């Protein structure tokens, strides 16, 4: 059986491009998109990530952000409601990926043990990215390392952006699609020619371990037929992947 991935764009933020490309592109402002992703084709109703509101990111985090659509509107276009979702795969527990988790009252949340442990006691340098109020009390199922959860869907342990990040490998009619768990845009997987002569990938600008992040990006690139950088605006107008 093949799955189809439905991008649901929720928010758009203006950031410095260097936050996505380590030690490059300083002073260049770009738009990035925050998504939740619906995986269709199975009996279980599955999302990847739970999203955050533009109001929270703008007022609390100081990140210029606008709402593209509400979660309810995005799900509604697929004939779904928040209470229909039974499983949410959390790539990592940064606020912009989990802040709306409690909207999904019937969902189980899959997270890496290392990520959950770190999020409950984060290093002071990244503490502002983890608010326990967003995820405490959720119905977590903890996994450790690479884990196959269905014949068509596997979790890949891809640390570096955070200590316990994971990406999602999905069997589609176009091959293996991987939703990156590292906050990313297309450029880190497809560097410009002047960069690619020295390295096949670029490290994300935000990371806790530069070497782990590099290895995780390279792993995704080598494994995927379809790479889905999770903040790239190219998916805003797409109804489905592939």
N, C-alpha and C positions, 0 to 999 in steps of 0.2 A: 504494500500500500504506500502511496505517496502523500505527502503533506503539502499544504500551501500556506505560505506566510503572508499575513495581512498587516502591513504597517498602519499603525494608528497614530498619526502625529498629534501631539497635544500642545506643545509649547515651542517657541522659537526664542533663542537667546543670542545676544551680541557679545562676543568674546574676542580676546586677542588670539590670533591664529597660533601664536607660540604655545598656548595652553594645550593645543592638540599636536604640535610638532616640536619635539624637544630641541631646544637651542637653535631654533629656526623661526623665521617669519615674525620677528618682533615688531610691534606697532601696526600690524595689519589686522583690521577688524573683519571678522566674518560672522555669518549667521550659522548657528547650529540648531538642530532640531531634537527635541525630546520626544521619544516614542514609547508606547507600549506596543507589543507585537502579538497578534492572535495567530495561533497555529491551528489551521483547519485540516480536516481530513480524518480525525480520530473521534471516537465516541466521547472521550474526555475533552472538556472545553478548557483550553490551555492558553495562558498568557506568558509572555516573557516581560518581566519588570512591571512595576505598579504605578510609576509616574509621580509627578509632583505638579503643584499649581504654579501658574505664572505669578500669582500674588505672593506666594511664599518666597519664590526665588528673587523677586524684585524687592520686596520690602524687608525680608529677613536677611537674605544673602547679598543684597545689593547688586544683583546681576540683572542687567536690563533684559526683561523677558516679556513676551506677549503671548496670550492664549490663542492657539489656532482653532481649537475646539475643546469642548468638555469631554471627559472620559465617557459620560453617558451618551453624548452625541456620536462619538467615535464608535463605540460598541453598537449603538443603535443602527448604524449603517450596515452592520453585519447581522442584524436581527438578534442582537444579544443585549443582556442587561448585566450589571455588575454581579448580581446574585446568581447568574448562570455559571460563572467561572468557578471551576472546581480545583484548578491547579495553577499556581503562578511560580515560574522559575525566576528567581532573583539573581541577576548577574553579580551584583554586589550591593552593599547596604548604604551607599552614599544616599543622602537625603533625596536627591532628584530621581532616584530609582525606586524609592520605597515610601515616600511621604504620603501617598494616597492608598497605601496598603489596606488600611482599615475600612476602606470603601467596599472591599470584597469580602463580605461577611462569611461566606461559605467556603472560601478558598483555603487550600493547604499551600504553604510556601516552601519551596525547595531552596536551600541555601547551603553553601559549604560551611563545615564546622569551623574552619579557621577564620572565615569571614565573620561569622556570628560572634565568636569569642573575641575577635579584635574589636568589633563594633561596640561591644559592651564595655570595653576598656581601651579606647583608642589612644594612640600616642598624642600628646598635646599638640604636636605640629599639624595634625589633621582632624582634631576633635570637632571643629566646626562643620565637618562634612557628615558627622554621625550624630543624629538626635535619637536617643533611645525611645523617646515618646512615640516615634513613628513606627517602631517595630516591636516594642515590648507588648506581649499579649497576643501576637499573631500565632497562628497554628503552623509552627515550623516543622518541617521534616529535614533533618540534617543529613548531609552526605559528605563523604570524604574522598576527594580525588575524582578521577574520571568515573562516570557512572552511567550505565544504560538504563533509562527509565521506561522506554518503550522500544519496540523493534525499530521504530522510525526516528527516535529522538535519544540523543546521548548528551550528557553534560561533560564538558572538557574543563579540567582545572587549568586556569590561565591566570596565574597571579602576576603581580607587577604593578598594575594600576592601583590595586589594593592587595593586601596580603592573601585574601581568599577569593579572588574573583573567579568566575566561571563563564564560559561561553557555551552556546547551545548549537549542537550539530543536528541538522534536520534533513531527512531523506525526502527529496522532492523529485518531480519529473525531470528537472534540469540538472540533477546531480545533488551532491551534498552541499547544502547551504549552512553557513555558520554565522550566527548572530554574535558579534564580538562582545565580550564582557568587559573589555577595556574601552573606556570612553575614547572614541576614535572617529576620524573622518577618512575618506578614501585615500588621501595622500599618504597616510602612514603605511598602507599596503602597496601603494603604487607610487613610489617616490619619483620626482622629476628626474630627467636624464642625468643632470649634473650631480645628483645624489646617488642614483641607482648604480653608477659605475663603481661605487665603493661599498654600498650596502643594499640588500634587497628590500629592507623595510626601515621605517623610522620609528623611534620610540615615542609613545604618547607623551605630551608635555607634562601631564599630571601623573605621577607614579610614586610608589613607595620603595620600589627597587628597580633600578634602571636595567639591570641585566635580566631579571625575571621578565620585565615588561617586553624587552626585545625578543627574548626566546618565545614568549607567548604570542606576540604578533607574528613572528616567523612561523610558528606552529600552525596558526590559523591559515596563513597564506598557503602553506604547503598542503594542508588537508582539504581545503574548501574548493569546490567547483564554483560556488557563488559566495562571495564575501559580502557580509552586511555590516559595515561600520555603523555602530549604533547611534551616532549623532550626525550622520551625514544627511544634508537636506535633500539629496537626490531621491529619497523615497517618499517625499511629502505628497507627491501626486500619484504614486503607484497604488493600485487597488490590491495587487497581489504580487508575490514573488514565488516562482518565476513567472 
